């Protein structure tokens, strides 16, 4: 359980990623989606990626997930 307000990244198999408490999308293409979080950036790489749901609190990325990386205080 994350601390209140801290980001949570949840991977469901290799087809779906949920990110809670995000601060917006930095980069969006079919092979890479980068999302700003409080401590840096979370980048999801793969194929056929899309934002299947996005609200102010959470977003869901779907497609074939190959890699998830975290960069502190910078872009991917």
Secondary structure, DSSP 8 states (H G I E B T S, - for coil): ---TT--EEEEETTTEEEEES---EEEE-SSEEEEEETTEEEEEEEEEEEEEEE-SSEEEEEEEEEEEEEEETS--
